[in-house]
C-alpha cells in the first residue's frame, strides 16, 4: 500500500501505509532524492554485514522530511510551491510519509505522536517560509 500525492507530474509526497508488507527490501525513492526511504523485511538470522558510511559530499538544496506516525491521526494539507492548496490526506498510527516537494501543513485529528527525520543542520528562519493555512473548502 504505497500512495503518491502528485501535482502536475511532481511527486509531493510518498505515503507508506501501516499495512504495507513485502519480503526483502524495497526502496521507495529515486536515487536523486536527498532523502532515501526504504522498507526491509528480513527473516530471523539474516545478517547485514557490519559497515561504516564514507564521507561523501552532497549538495542538498531542498529539505525533504519523513514523518513516522507513532500514534493518533493527523491531517496533512498539501500546497504547491506558490502556496495554492491542492488537497489533504489523513495519516494514522503506523503510516509513514516522505514529504518530497511543495508545501504542507498539519492538523492533529486526535492526540498524535510523530517522529520526524530530515536533513540538518537546521537553518533556522532560512529553512522554511510559513504562510496562512487554506480553509476547509479550499482543500
C-alpha positions in Angstrom: 0.0 0.0 0.0 2.1 2.9 -1.3 0.4 6.1 -2.3 1.7 9.1 -4.2 0.4 12.6 -3.8 1.2 14.3 -7.1 0.5 17.6 -8.8 1.4 18.5 -12.4 3.6 15.4 -12.6 5.6 16.3 -9.5 5.5 13.9 -6.5 4.9 16.0 -3.4 4.6 13.0 -1.0 5.1 9.3 -0.8 2.8 7.5 1.8 3.5 4.0 3.1 0.5 2.8 4.9 0.9 0.8 8.1 -0.4 -2.4 6.3 2.4 -2.4 3.8 4.1 -5.8 3.7 6.6 -7.4 1.4 9.5 -9.8 1.5 13.0 -8.5 1.1 13.8 -4.8 0.5 12.2 -2.1 -1.4 13.4 1.5 -2.0 10.5 3.9 -2.5 12.6 6.9 -3.6 14.5 7.5 -6.8 18.3 7.9 -6.5 18.2 11.7 -6.9 16.1 12.4 -3.8 18.1 13.9 -1.0 16.2 11.7 1.5 16.2 8.0 0.8 13.4 5.8 2.1 13.3 2.0 2.1 11.4 -0.9 3.7 13.1 -4.1 4.8 11.6 -7.4 5.9 14.2 -10.0 6.7 13.9 -13.4 8.3 15.4 -14.3 11.6 19.2 -14.9 11.3 19.5 -12.6 8.2 22.7 -10.6 8.6 23.6 -7.2 7.2 27.4 -7.1 7.2 29.0 -4.5 9.6 29.9 -1.3 7.7 30.7 2.3 8.1 29.4 5.1 5.9 32.0 7.0 3.9 32.2 10.8 3.9 30.6 11.8 0.6 30.0 15.5 -0.2 26.3 16.1 -1.1 24.6 19.3 -2.1 21.2 19.5 -0.6 19.1 22.4 -1.9 15.6 21.2 -0.8 14.7 19.8 2.6 12.8 16.6 2.4 11.4 15.1 5.6 10.0 11.8 6.7 7.3 11.5 9.4 6.5 8.3 11.2 3.1 8.4 12.8 3.6 6.6 16.1 0.1 7.1 17.5 -3.0 9.1 16.7 -4.3 10.6 13.4 -3.1 13.7 11.5 -4.4 15.5 8.5 -1.8 16.6 6.0 -2.7 19.5 3.8 -0.7 19.8 0.6 0.2 23.0 -1.3 2.1 23.8 -4.5 5.2 26.0 -4.4 3.0 29.1 -4.9 1.1 28.2 -1.7 -2.1 27.1 -3.6 -4.0 24.4 -1.7 -4.0 21.0 -3.5 -5.7 18.5 -1.2 -5.5 16.6 2.0 -4.6 13.1 3.3 -5.2 11.6 6.7 -2.5 9.5 8.3 -2.9 7.1 11.1 -0.6 5.2 13.6 1.9 3.1 11.7 1.8 5.3 8.5 4.9 6.9 7.1 5.1 9.9 4.8 8.0 11.3 2.8 7.4 15.0 2.1 9.3 15.4 -1.1 8.3 18.7 -2.6 5.7 21.6 -2.4 4.2 22.8 0.8 2.4 21.1 3.7 0.6 21.8 6.9 -0.7 19.6 9.7 -3.8 19.3 11.9 -3.9 16.8 14.7 -7.2 15.0 14.5 -6.6 13.3 17.9 -3.6 13.3 20.2 -0.7 12.3 18.0 2.9 11.3 18.4 5.2 11.6 15.3 8.9 11.1 14.7 10.4 13.4 12.1 13.6 12.8 10.2 15.1 15.4 7.8 18.4 16.8 6.7 20.4 19.0 9.0 21.8 21.1 10.3 18.6 23.2 10.9 19.0 26.6 9.2 16.5 28.5 11.4 14.4 31.1 9.7 16.1 30.4 6.4 14.9 26.8 6.5 11.2 27.4 5.7 8.6 30.1 4.8 5.4 30.0 6.8 2.0 31.1 5.5 -1.7 31.0 6.4 -3.4 27.7 6.0 -6.1 27.2 3.4 -9.8 26.9 4.5 -11.5 23.6 4.6 -13.5 24.5 1.4 -10.2 25.2 -0.5 -8.8 21.8 0.3 
